[in-house]
């Protein structure tokens, strides 16, 4: 069943509680808005914790590329 919210004058909206709970959306998480031919897709991107990133960066290699991969949620 679809959930709806109203856009405020400041172009803000609220994520419905049912959606927040079902997808464990927490303060600090980012909602990515993706424009497609079918419409708008809103997708959560979880905030990374130290536990999430341990072991992602290798001793050798390009640190900038490693950082970009982490920001995109890739391992």
C-alpha positions in Angstrom: 0.0 0.0 0.0 1.5 3.4 -1.0 2.4 6.0 1.6 2.3 9.7 0.9 3.7 12.8 2.4 3.3 16.5 1.8 6.1 18.7 0.6 6.6 21.8 2.8 7.2 25.3 1.6 11.0 24.6 2.2 10.7 21.5 -0.1 11.1 19.2 2.9 9.2 16.0 3.4 9.0 13.2 6.1 9.7 9.6 5.5 6.6 7.7 6.8 7.2 5.7 10.0 6.1 2.4 8.3 8.8 2.9 5.7 11.5 4.1 8.2 10.9 1.0 10.4 10.7 -1.5 7.5 14.0 -0.3 6.0 15.7 0.7 9.3 16.3 4.3 8.1 18.0 6.2 10.9 19.3 9.8 11.3 22.4 10.3 9.3 21.3 7.9 6.5 21.0 9.4 3.0 18.1 9.1 0.7 19.2 9.0 -2.9 16.7 10.4 -5.4 17.0 8.7 -8.8 15.1 10.2 -11.8 14.1 7.6 -14.4 11.7 7.2 -17.2 9.3 5.2 -15.0 9.3 8.0 -12.3 11.3 8.8 -9.2 13.1 6.1 -7.2 14.0 6.9 -3.6 16.6 4.6 -2.2 18.3 4.7 1.2 22.0 4.6 1.6 23.0 3.7 5.1 25.5 5.7 7.1 28.8 3.9 7.2 30.3 3.0 10.6 33.9 2.2 11.5 32.9 -1.5 11.7 31.6 -1.3 8.1 34.8 0.1 6.6 37.4 -2.0 8.5 39.3 -4.0 5.9 38.0 -2.1 2.9 41.2 -0.1 2.3 44.2 -2.1 1.2 47.8 -1.3 2.2 48.8 -0.9 -1.5 46.7 0.7 -4.2 45.1 4.1 -4.8 43.6 5.6 -1.6 41.4 8.0 -3.7 39.9 5.1 -5.6 39.3 3.1 -2.4 37.5 6.1 -0.9 35.3 6.5 -4.0 34.4 2.8 -3.8 33.4 3.1 -0.1 31.3 6.2 -0.8 29.4 4.3 -3.5 28.8 1.4 -1.1 31.1 -1.0 -3.0 33.6 -3.3 -1.3 
